Amino acid sequence: MTLKINKIVEKCKKIKGFEIICALVIAVIAICIYFSVNAMTKNSSDSQPTNKNNTQTGLVANIQEILSDIDGVGNCQVLITYKAGQDTQEVGSLNSTDNIQGVVVVAEGGNDVLARIKIVNALCTLLKIDAKNIQIFEMK
């Protein structure tokens, strides 16, 4: 078996430019591997949210849309915190109104008293929480 391999190696050495051909084959394989790994990495990073400007889903998205449509409120962002035993956890996309501990709204019209009242009334109605659990701030 080793004799056959040695004969093949000897024949390959006699081929003019054999080392160059081997180097090119290795380079092509390396380039193919690079592009396939790069494509897989790009696809997985595209499917994961990477910044806070991504669109929300669920309850928070619905609330943001409703509040933004109220006269005087403008663009807004909403954060809902939930009670979880003794800890409070921040959850942006749950569809439940159970165990809500508090809501923070940052709105363009957050400094207008009338807009603040409308936001509080809307959140109290939608989420069935007390007004004391709602904080509203002006967006910069």
Accessible surface in RSA format (square Angstrom, percent):
REM  Atomic radii and reference values for relative SASA: ProtOr
REM  Chains: A
REM  Algorithm: Lee & Richards
REM  Probe-radius: 1.40
REM  Slices: 20
REM RES _ NUM      All-atoms   Total-Side   Main-Chain    Non-polar    All polar
REM                ABS   REL    ABS   REL    ABS   REL    ABS   REL    ABS   REL
RES MET A   1   179.91  93.2 138.88  91.9  41.03  97.7 112.73  95.8  67.18  89.0
RES THR A   2    97.13  69.1  95.94  97.3   1.19   2.8  70.94  95.3  26.20  39.6
RES LEU A   3   130.94  72.9 130.49  93.4   0.45   1.1 130.51  91.7   0.43   1.2
RES LYS A   4   146.63  71.5 145.11  89.0   1.52   3.6  89.43  80.5  57.20  60.9
RES ILE A   5    91.62  52.1  91.43  68.1   0.19   0.5  91.62  66.0   0.00   0.0
RES ASN A   6    84.76  58.4  83.38  80.6   1.38   3.3  21.16  50.9  63.60  61.5
RES LYS A   7   135.75  66.2 132.04  81.0   3.70   8.8  78.41  70.6  57.34  61.1
RES ILE A   8   105.28  59.9 104.61  77.9   0.67   1.6 105.27  75.8   0.01   0.0
RES VAL A   9    63.73  41.9  62.41  56.5   1.32   3.2  63.73  55.4   0.00   0.0
RES GLU A  10    92.30  53.0  92.18  69.7   0.11   0.3  34.89  67.5  57.40  46.9
RES LYS A  11   144.34  70.4 141.13  86.6   3.20   7.6  83.06  74.8  61.28  65.3
RES CYS A  12    30.10  22.8  30.05  33.5   0.05   0.1   2.41   6.1  27.69  29.9
RES LYS A  13   141.98  69.3 113.76  69.8  28.22  67.2  71.33  64.2  70.65  75.3
RES LYS A  14   169.08  82.5 135.44  83.1  33.64  80.1  89.07  80.2  80.01  85.2
RES ILE A  15    92.57  52.7  81.87  61.0  10.70  25.8  88.01  63.4   4.56  12.4
RES LYS A  16   200.11  97.6 173.46 106.4  26.64  63.4 124.90 112.4  75.21  80.1
RES GLY A  17    32.94  40.6   0.00   N/A  32.94  40.6  23.21  63.7   9.72  21.8
RES PHE A  18    65.84  32.9  63.96  39.6   1.88   4.9  63.96  38.8   1.88   5.4
RES GLU A  19   144.67  83.1 137.22 103.8   7.45  17.7  53.07 102.7  91.60  74.8
RES ILE A  20   116.18  66.1 113.99  84.9   2.19   5.3 116.15  83.6   0.04   0.1
RES ILE A  21    91.76  52.2  91.50  68.2   0.26   0.6  91.73  66.1   0.03   0.1
RES CYS A  22    47.08  35.6  43.86  48.9   3.23   7.6  20.78  52.7  26.30  28.4
RES ALA A  23    58.83  54.1  48.82  75.3  10.02  22.8  54.70  77.0   4.13  10.9
RES LEU A  24   110.01  61.3 109.73  78.5   0.28   0.7 110.00  77.3   0.01   0.0
RES VAL A  25    78.80  51.9  76.15  68.9   2.65   6.4  78.68  68.4   0.12   0.3
RES ILE A  26   118.36  67.4 117.30  87.4   1.07   2.6 117.75  84.8   0.61   1.7
RES ALA A  27    44.82  41.2  38.43  59.3   6.39  14.5  44.63  62.8   0.20   0.5
RES VAL A  28    88.56  58.3  87.71  79.4   0.85   2.0  88.46  76.9   0.10   0.3
RES ILE A  29    93.49  53.2  91.95  68.5   1.54   3.7  93.47  67.3   0.02   0.1
RES ALA A  30    55.04  50.6  46.51  71.8   8.53  19.4  50.91  71.7   4.13  10.9
RES ILE A  31    95.70  54.5  94.26  70.2   1.44   3.5  95.70  68.9   0.00   0.0
RES CYS A  32    77.29  58.5  67.88  75.7   9.40  22.1  29.43  74.6  47.86  51.6
RES ILE A  33   101.14  57.6 100.00  74.5   1.14   2.7 101.14  72.8   0.00   0.0
RES TYR A  34   133.51  62.3 128.18  72.9   5.33  13.9  94.37  70.9  39.14  48.2
RES PHE A  35   122.39  61.2 118.55  73.4   3.84  10.0 118.89  72.1   3.50  10.0
RES SER A  36    58.93  49.8  50.47  67.4   8.45  19.5  45.86  97.7  13.07  18.3
RES VAL A  37    75.46  49.7  75.42  68.3   0.04   0.1  75.42  65.5   0.04   0.1
RES ASN A  38    72.00  49.6  67.80  65.5   4.20  10.1   7.57  18.2  64.42  62.3
RES ALA A  39    52.36  48.1  45.41  70.1   6.95  15.8  51.62  72.7   0.74   2.0
RES MET A  40   125.87  65.2 119.21  78.9   6.66  15.8  81.67  69.4  44.20  58.6
RES THR A  41    80.34  57.1  75.96  77.0   4.39  10.5  63.49  85.3  16.85  25.5
RES LYS A  42   133.33  65.0 128.70  79.0   4.63  11.0  76.34  68.7  56.99  60.7
RES ASN A  43   101.91  70.3  93.72  90.6   8.19  19.7  25.81  62.1  76.10  73.6
RES SER A  44    59.05  49.9  52.41  69.9   6.64  15.3  42.84  91.2  16.21  22.7
RES SER A  45    54.23  45.8  46.48  62.0   7.75  17.9  37.45  79.7  16.78  23.5
RES ASP A  46   103.67  72.6  70.29  70.0  33.38  78.9  32.28  76.0  71.39  71.2
RES SER A  47    90.36  76.4  53.06  70.8  37.30  85.9  50.85 108.3  39.51  55.4
RES GLN A  48   113.78  63.6 108.28  79.1   5.50  13.1  25.87  55.1  87.91  66.7
RES PRO A  49   111.13  81.0  83.02  75.7  28.11 102.2  89.88  74.2  21.25 132.1
RES THR A  50   112.17  79.8  73.86  74.9  38.31  91.3  58.26  78.3  53.92  81.5
RES ASN A  51    87.79  60.5  70.38  68.0  17.41  41.9  36.15  87.0  51.64  49.9
RES LYS A  52   172.94  84.4 145.04  89.0  27.90  66.4 102.15  91.9  70.79  75.4
RES ASN A  53   115.58  79.7  87.96  85.0  27.62  66.5  28.97  69.7  86.61  83.7
RES ASN A  54    61.89  42.7  50.32  48.6  11.57  27.9  25.39  61.1  36.49  35.3
RES THR A  55   127.99  91.0 105.78 107.2  22.21  52.9  82.85 111.3  45.13  68.2
RES GLN A  56    73.92  41.3  57.99  42.4  15.93  37.9   8.88  18.9  65.04  49.3
RES THR A  57    86.50  61.5  82.27  83.4   4.23  10.1  70.39  94.6  16.11  24.3
RES GLY A  58    23.85  29.4   0.00   N/A  23.85  29.4  13.57  37.2  10.28  23.0
RES LEU A  59    25.22  14.0  24.16  17.3   1.06   2.7  25.22  17.7   0.00   0.0
RES VAL A  60     1.84   1.2   1.84   1.7   0.00   0.0   1.84   1.6   0.00   0.0
RES ALA A  61    27.07  24.9  22.00  34.0   5.07  11.5  23.16  32.6   3.91  10.4
RES ASN A  62    84.82  58.5  83.27  80.5   1.54   3.7  15.31  36.8  69.51  67.2
RES ILE A  63     2.42   1.4   2.42   1.8   0.00   0.0   2.42   1.7   0.00   0.0
RES GLN A  64    35.92  20.1  35.65  26.1   0.27   0.7   6.51  13.9  29.41  22.3
RES GLU A  65   115.99  66.6 108.64  82.2   7.35  17.5  37.86  73.2  78.13  63.8
RES ILE A  66    75.40  42.9  72.37  53.9   3.04   7.3  74.56  53.7   0.85   2.3
RES LEU A  67     0.00   0.0   0.00   0.0   0.00   0.0   0.00   0.0   0.00   0.0
RES SER A  68    39.80  33.6  24.64  32.9  15.16  34.9  18.11  38.6  21.69  30.4
RES ASP A  69   115.38  80.8  83.35  83.0  32.03  75.7  31.11  73.2  84.27  84.0
RES ILE A  70    39.05  22.2  31.24  23.3   7.81  18.8  36.64  26.4   2.41   6.5
RES ASP A  71   115.16  80.7 102.01 101.5  13.16  31.1  36.01  84.7  79.16  78.9
RES GLY A  72    44.43  54.8   0.00   N/A  44.43  54.8  30.54  83.8  13.89  31.1
RES VAL A  73     0.30   0.2   0.00   0.0   0.30   0.7   0.21   0.2   0.09   0.2
RES GLY A  74    29.53  36.4   0.00   N/A  29.53  36.4  26.02  71.4   3.51   7.9
RES ASN A  75    94.23  65.0  91.82  88.7   2.41   5.8  12.55  30.2  81.67  78.9
RES CYS A  76    10.66   8.1   0.00   0.0  10.66  25.1   0.00   0.0  10.66  11.5
RES GLN A  77    88.10  49.3  86.88  63.5   1.22   2.9  23.01  49.0  65.09  49.4
RES VAL A  78    11.82   7.8   0.00   0.0  11.82  28.5   1.21   1.1  10.62  28.8
RES LEU A  79    62.15  34.6  60.98  43.6   1.17   2.9  61.17  43.0   0.97   2.6
RES ILE A  80     0.13   0.1   0.13   0.1   0.00   0.0   0.13   0.1   0.00   0.0
RES THR A  81    32.53  23.1  32.53  33.0   0.00   0.0  25.93  34.8   6.60  10.0
RES TYR A  82    10.74   5.0  10.74   6.1   0.00   0.0   9.30   7.0   1.44   1.8
RES LYS A  83   117.53  57.3 107.97  66.2   9.56  22.8  53.83  48.5  63.69  67.8
RES ALA A  84    40.74  37.5  23.95  37.0  16.79  38.2  33.17  46.7   7.57  20.0
RES GLY A  85    81.39 100.4   0.00   N/A  81.39 100.4  44.99 123.5  36.40  81.5
RES GLN A  86   189.48 106.0 148.05 108.2  41.42  98.6  58.02 123.5 131.45  99.7
RES ASP A  87   106.16  74.4 100.52 100.0   5.65  13.4  26.26  61.8  79.90  79.7
RES THR A  88    69.98  49.8  39.85  40.4  30.14  71.8  26.68  35.8  43.31  65.5
RES GLN A  89    88.77  49.6  84.27  61.6   4.50  10.7  26.02  55.4  62.75  47.6
RES GLU A  90   125.16  71.9  96.33  72.9  28.83  68.7  23.16  44.8 102.00  83.3
RES VAL A  91    25.85  17.0  22.24  20.1   3.60   8.7  25.35  22.0   0.50   1.3
RES GLY A  92    25.75  31.8   0.00   N/A  25.75  31.8  15.15  41.6  10.60  23.7
RES SER A  93    61.26  51.8  49.45  66.0  11.81  27.2  13.50  28.8  47.75  66.9
RES LEU A  94    77.02  42.9  74.72  53.5   2.31   5.8  76.16  53.5   0.86   2.3
RES ASN A  95   117.28  80.9  88.65  85.7  28.63  68.9  33.30  80.1  83.98  81.2
RES SER A  96    43.01  36.3  35.79  47.8   7.22  16.6  37.23  79.3   5.78   8.1
RES THR A  97    53.88  38.3  40.39  40.9  13.49  32.2  17.14  23.0  36.73  55.5
RES ASP A  98    99.96  70.0  92.70  92.3   7.26  17.2  25.12  59.1  74.85  74.6
RES ASN A  99    99.04  68.3  82.62  79.8  16.42  39.5  10.64  25.6  88.40  85.4
RES ILE A 100    12.39   7.1   0.35   0.3  12.04  29.0   0.35   0.3  12.04  32.7
RES GLN A 101    73.77  41.3  68.25  49.9   5.53  13.2  15.45  32.9  58.32  44.2
RES GLY A 102    14.16  17.5   0.00   N/A  14.16  17.5  13.88  38.1   0.28   0.6
RES VAL A 103     2.30   1.5   0.00   0.0   2.30   5.5   0.33   0.3   1.97   5.3
RES VAL A 104    53.04  34.9  52.16  47.2   0.88   2.1  52.16  45.3   0.88   2.4
RES VAL A 105     0.00   0.0   0.00   0.0   0.00   0.0   0.00   0.0   0.00   0.0
RES VAL A 106    49.58  32.6  49.58  44.9   0.00   0.0  49.58  43.1   0.00   0.0
RES ALA A 107     0.00   0.0   0.00   0.0   0.00   0.0   0.00   0.0   0.00   0.0
RES GLU A 108    88.67  50.9  73.82  55.9  14.84  35.3  27.28  52.8  61.39  50.1
RES GLY A 109    10.50  12.9   0.00   N/A  10.50  12.9   9.86  27.1   0.63   1.4
RES GLY A 110     0.38   0.5   0.00   N/A   0.38   0.5   0.00   0.0   0.38   0.8
RES ASN A 111    99.84  68.9  73.52  71.0  26.32  63.4  23.97  57.7  75.87  73.3
RES ASP A 112    65.14  45.6  58.98  58.7   6.16  14.6  22.55  53.1  42.58  42.5
RES VAL A 113   104.18  68.6 102.82  93.1   1.36   3.3 102.82  89.3   1.36   3.7
RES LEU A 114   105.06  58.5 102.70  73.5   2.36   5.9 103.59  72.7   1.47   4.0
RES ALA A 115     0.39   0.4   0.00   0.0   0.39   0.9   0.38   0.5   0.00   0.0
RES ARG A 116    88.52  37.2  88.52  45.1   0.00   0.0  16.73  22.9  71.79  43.5
RES ILE A 117    90.33  51.4  87.10  64.9   3.23   7.8  90.33  65.0   0.00   0.0
RES LYS A 118    62.28  30.4  57.47  35.3   4.81  11.4  43.56  39.2  18.72  19.9
RES ILE A 119     0.00   0.0   0.00   0.0   0.00   0.0   0.00   0.0   0.00   0.0
RES VAL A 120    34.17  22.5  34.17  30.9   0.00   0.0  34.17  29.7   0.00   0.0
RES ASN A 121    86.39  59.6  83.83  81.0   2.56   6.2  25.51  61.4  60.88  58.8
RES ALA A 122    19.44  17.9  10.33  15.9   9.11  20.7  18.90  26.6   0.54   1.4
RES LEU A 123     0.00   0.0   0.00   0.0   0.00   0.0   0.00   0.0   0.00   0.0
RES CYS A 124    36.06  27.3  28.81  32.1   7.25  17.0  20.58  52.1  15.48  16.7
RES THR A 125   105.90  75.3  87.31  88.5  18.58  44.3  70.08  94.1  35.82  54.1
RES LEU A 126    68.26  38.0  51.77  37.0  16.49  41.5  54.75  38.5  13.51  36.4
RES LEU A 127     1.84   1.0   0.17   0.1   1.67   4.2   0.17   0.1   1.67   4.5
RES LYS A 128   176.26  86.0 143.00  87.7  33.26  79.2 105.29  94.8  70.98  75.6
RES ILE A 129    21.84  12.4   8.60   6.4  13.24  31.9  15.48  11.1   6.36  17.3
RES ASP A 130    84.52  59.2  78.94  78.6   5.58  13.2  14.91  35.1  69.62  69.4
RES ALA A 131    53.67  49.3  42.46  65.5  11.21  25.5  42.72  60.2  10.95  29.0
RES LYS A 132   165.41  80.7 131.59  80.7  33.82  80.5  88.76  79.9  76.65  81.7
RES ASN A 133    48.43  33.4  38.96  37.6   9.47  22.8   7.05  17.0  41.39  40.0
RES ILE A 134    10.18   5.8   0.00   0.0  10.18  24.5   0.00   0.0  10.18  27.6
RES GLN A 135    96.04  53.7  94.69  69.2   1.35   3.2  31.04  66.1  64.99  49.3
RES ILE A 136     7.95   4.5   2.98   2.2   4.97  12.0   2.98   2.1   4.97  13.5
RES PHE A 137   101.29  50.7  98.90  61.3   2.38   6.2 101.29  61.4   0.00   0.0
RES GLU A 138    97.17  55.8  73.25  55.4  23.92  57.0  18.04  34.9  79.13  64.6
RES MET A 139    50.13  26.0  38.37  25.4  11.76  28.0  20.44  17.4  29.69  39.3
RES LYS A 140   239.07 116.6 175.53 107.7  63.55 151.3 152.64 137.4  86.44  92.1
END  Absolute sums over single chains surface
CHAIN  1 A    10587.2       9073.1       1514.1       6280.2       4306.9
END  Absolute sums over all chains
TOTAL         10587.2       9073.1       1514.1       6280.2       4306.9
